[in-house]
Amino acid sequence: MTKGLIIHTGNILQLPDLKRKPGHTPADELYDALKIQLCKTFSNGDAEILAPLELSSLLVPEERNSQKITVKLFLSSPQPEFIKLALTAALNDLGSTCADLFLISWPAGISQEDGITLWNAMETVVDQELAYSLGISDVDTQAFVELHNFSRIKPEAIQINLESCCVVPPELVTFTRENNIQLLTHNDPQNILPTETLKTVVPSLQEVIWTVRYQTLLRCRGIIKNKGYVVSTYTA
């Protein structure tokens, strides 16, 4: 019998044991944070593992307007019902009601029909004032243009992974410029936490359902003040 488990890393910028070395990828960062957290706190009976108080990600209310909140979702399968759940989990860690930008790592090989359903769920969180704007990463140019055309709430940002795409397609550059869309780069793997990787930390953990990362940036100085992850999985 399986049981759902939610894991919160808290603000990993406060983790003294987190390795920071050249070439340390976001996947490495998440793995190391989970290893530190789970080795200290995991119990088979847990339904949720909260971050310790010293790693709290809660924002000081007076500082909220000076910080930009960006949340990025990685789904293991394109199931729209997890979108609001994952975003809410990240916002709860921050003690905030709304993200400034909510990004989704576009699932590989998703059909247009499933893509429309998934994006509709993204639009719903804007309708419910859980996010001010939406973005997408790792989607090819034609699929992005089609998504932009059919969407009710247009994506305001697109992320390109320059490790897998050395040159930004000229058509994409033109389209984003003409439609006032932010063109951003990133180095996240599309599957930031494979199930096999999680099981090397705790073998009894099963499939990764979704992973969400949040970070806050000081608007006036461009400094990251807060970064954390929430992971949804199962225990055997």
C-alpha positions as CSV (number, residue, x, y, z in Angstrom):
1,M,0.0,0.0,0.0
2,T,1.4,3.4,-1.0
3,K,1.0,6.7,0.9
4,G,1.5,10.2,-0.4
5,L,4.4,12.2,0.9
6,I,5.3,15.9,0.5
7,I,8.9,17.0,1.2
8,H,9.8,20.6,1.8
9,T,13.5,21.6,1.7
10,G,13.0,25.1,3.1
11,N,15.4,27.9,2.1
12,I,18.4,25.9,0.8
13,L,20.5,29.1,0.7
14,Q,20.7,28.6,4.5
15,L,21.9,25.1,4.3
16,P,25.6,25.2,5.5
17,D,26.2,21.6,4.3
18,L,25.0,22.2,0.7
19,K,27.8,21.7,-1.7
20,R,28.5,24.7,-3.9
21,K,31.0,23.9,-6.5
22,P,31.6,24.7,-10.2
23,G,29.2,22.9,-12.5
24,H,26.7,22.2,-9.7
25,T,23.5,21.9,-11.6
26,P,20.0,22.5,-10.3
27,A,19.5,18.7,-10.2
28,D,22.6,18.3,-8.1
29,E,21.5,21.1,-5.8
30,L,18.1,19.5,-5.3
31,Y,19.6,16.0,-4.7
32,D,22.0,17.3,-2.1
33,A,19.3,19.3,-0.3
34,L,17.0,16.2,-0.2
35,K,19.9,14.0,1.0
36,I,20.7,16.4,3.9
37,Q,17.0,16.8,4.8
38,L,15.8,13.2,4.5
39,C,18.8,11.7,6.2
40,K,17.9,13.7,9.3
41,T,14.1,13.7,9.3
42,F,12.6,10.8,7.3
43,S,10.3,8.3,8.9
44,N,8.2,5.7,7.0
45,G,5.0,7.0,8.7
46,D,5.4,10.6,7.5
47,A,2.8,12.2,5.2
48,E,4.7,15.4,5.1
49,I,8.3,16.5,5.9
50,L,8.5,20.1,6.8
51,A,11.7,22.1,6.8
52,P,13.3,22.9,10.2
53,L,12.6,26.4,11.5
54,E,16.1,27.6,10.8
55,L,15.4,27.0,7.1
56,S,12.0,28.7,7.0
57,S,11.2,30.4,3.7
58,L,8.6,32.7,5.2
59,L,8.8,36.2,3.8
60,V,8.6,39.2,6.1
61,P,5.2,40.8,5.0
62,E,6.8,44.3,4.8
63,E,9.3,43.0,2.3
64,R,6.9,41.2,-0.1
65,N,6.6,44.1,-2.5
66,S,10.4,44.5,-2.8
67,Q,10.8,40.8,-3.8
68,K,9.8,39.0,-7.1
69,I,8.5,35.5,-6.5
70,T,9.1,33.0,-9.3
71,V,7.8,29.4,-9.1
72,K,8.7,26.7,-11.6
73,L,6.8,23.4,-11.9
74,F,8.2,20.1,-13.1
75,L,5.5,17.4,-13.7
76,S,6.4,13.8,-14.1
77,S,3.3,13.3,-16.2
78,P,1.0,16.0,-17.7
79,Q,-1.7,15.8,-15.1
80,P,-3.4,19.3,-14.8
81,E,-4.9,18.5,-11.3
82,F,-1.4,18.9,-9.8
83,I,-0.8,22.4,-11.1
84,K,-2.7,24.3,-8.4
85,L,-1.6,21.9,-5.7
86,A,2.1,22.4,-6.5
87,L,1.9,26.2,-6.8
88,T,-0.1,26.4,-3.5
89,A,2.5,24.3,-1.7
90,A,5.3,26.7,-2.8
91,L,3.3,29.8,-1.9
92,N,2.5,28.3,1.5
93,D,6.2,27.9,2.2
94,L,6.7,31.6,1.4
95,G,3.7,32.7,3.3
96,S,2.5,34.5,0.1
97,T,-0.8,34.4,-1.7
98,C,0.5,35.0,-5.2
99,A,3.5,34.3,-7.4
100,D,4.8,37.0,-9.8
101,L,5.7,34.5,-12.4
102,F,4.6,30.8,-12.6
103,L,6.5,28.7,-15.1
104,I,5.9,25.2,-16.2
105,S,8.6,22.9,-17.7
106,W,6.7,21.6,-20.7
107,P,6.4,17.8,-20.7
108,A,8.2,16.1,-23.6
109,G,6.1,14.6,-26.3
110,I,2.8,16.0,-25.0
111,S,0.0,16.1,-27.6
112,Q,-1.7,19.3,-28.5
113,E,-4.9,18.2,-26.9
114,D,-3.2,17.4,-23.6
115,G,-1.2,20.7,-23.9
116,I,-4.4,22.7,-24.2
117,T,-5.8,21.0,-21.1
118,L,-2.6,21.6,-19.2
119,W,-2.4,25.3,-20.1
120,N,-6.1,25.7,-19.2
121,A,-5.1,24.6,-15.7
122,M,-2.3,27.2,-15.7
123,E,-4.8,29.9,-16.7
124,T,-7.0,28.9,-13.8
125,V,-4.4,29.8,-11.2
126,V,-4.2,33.3,-12.7
127,D,-8.0,33.5,-12.6
128,Q,-7.8,32.6,-8.9
129,E,-5.1,35.2,-8.3
130,L,-2.5,32.7,-7.3
131,A,-0.1,34.0,-10.1
132,Y,0.2,37.3,-11.9
133,S,1.8,35.9,-15.0
134,L,2.7,32.6,-16.7
135,G,5.7,31.2,-18.5
136,I,6.9,28.0,-20.1
137,S,10.2,26.3,-20.7
138,D,11.6,23.6,-23.0
139,V,9.0,23.9,-25.7
140,D,9.8,24.0,-29.4
141,T,9.1,27.1,-31.4
142,Q,6.1,25.9,-33.4
143,A,4.4,24.4,-30.3
144,F,5.0,27.6,-28.5
145,V,3.4,29.7,-31.3
146,E,0.4,27.4,-31.4
147,L,0.0,27.6,-27.6
148,H,0.3,31.3,-27.7
149,N,-2.4,31.5,-30.4
150,F,-5.0,29.3,-28.6
151,S,-4.4,30.5,-25.1
152,R,-6.7,32.8,-23.3
153,I,-4.0,34.0,-20.9
154,K,-0.8,34.4,-23.0
155,P,2.6,33.2,-21.7
156,E,4.6,36.2,-20.8
157,A,8.0,34.4,-20.6
158,I,9.7,31.5,-22.3
159,Q,12.8,29.8,-21.1
160,I,15.4,28.2,-23.4
161,N,18.0,25.7,-22.2
162,L,21.2,26.8,-23.9
163,E,22.9,23.5,-23.1
164,S,20.6,21.6,-25.4
165,C,20.0,24.5,-27.8
166,C,23.2,26.5,-28.5
167,V,21.5,29.1,-30.7
168,V,18.1,30.5,-30.0
169,P,16.0,30.0,-33.2
170,P,15.6,33.2,-35.1
171,E,11.9,32.6,-35.6
172,L,11.5,32.5,-31.8
173,V,13.5,35.7,-31.3
174,T,11.2,37.4,-33.8
175,F,8.0,36.0,-32.3
176,T,8.8,37.0,-28.7
177,R,9.9,40.4,-29.7
178,E,6.7,41.0,-31.7
179,N,4.5,39.8,-28.9
180,N,6.4,41.4,-25.9
181,I,7.4,38.0,-24.4
182,Q,10.4,37.7,-22.2
183,L,13.0,35.3,-23.7
184,L,15.0,33.8,-20.8
185,T,17.7,31.1,-20.5
186,H,18.1,28.4,-17.9
187,N,20.1,25.2,-17.1
188,D,17.4,23.0,-15.6
189,P,17.1,19.5,-16.8
190,Q,13.5,18.7,-18.0
191,N,13.3,16.0,-15.4
192,I,14.9,17.6,-12.4
193,L,14.3,14.7,-10.1
194,P,14.1,11.2,-11.7
195,T,12.5,8.6,-9.5
196,E,15.7,6.5,-9.6
197,T,17.6,9.4,-8.1
198,L,15.2,9.9,-5.3
199,K,15.3,6.2,-4.5
200,T,19.1,6.5,-4.0
201,V,18.3,8.8,-1.0
202,V,15.5,6.7,0.5
203,P,14.9,3.4,-1.2
204,S,11.3,3.1,0.0
205,L,10.3,6.3,-1.8
206,Q,8.4,5.6,-5.0
207,E,7.4,7.6,-8.1
208,V,8.1,11.4,-8.1
209,I,4.7,13.0,-8.9
210,W,5.9,16.6,-9.2
211,T,8.6,18.9,-8.1
212,V,8.3,22.7,-7.7
213,R,11.0,25.3,-7.1
214,Y,10.4,28.8,-5.7
215,Q,12.8,31.7,-5.4
216,T,12.6,35.3,-4.4
217,L,14.6,38.0,-6.0
218,L,15.2,41.5,-4.6
219,R,13.8,43.7,-7.4
220,C,16.2,46.6,-6.9
221,R,19.4,44.6,-6.6
222,G,18.8,41.4,-8.5
223,I,19.9,39.2,-5.5
224,I,18.3,35.9,-4.8
225,K,17.1,35.9,-1.1
226,N,15.2,32.7,-1.0
227,K,15.3,29.4,-2.9
228,G,13.6,26.1,-2.1
229,Y,11.9,23.0,-3.4
230,V,8.8,21.0,-2.7
231,V,8.5,17.4,-3.9
232,S,5.5,15.2,-4.1
233,T,6.1,11.4,-4.0
234,Y,4.9,8.1,-2.5
235,T,6.2,5.8,0.1
236,A,5.9,2.0,-0.2
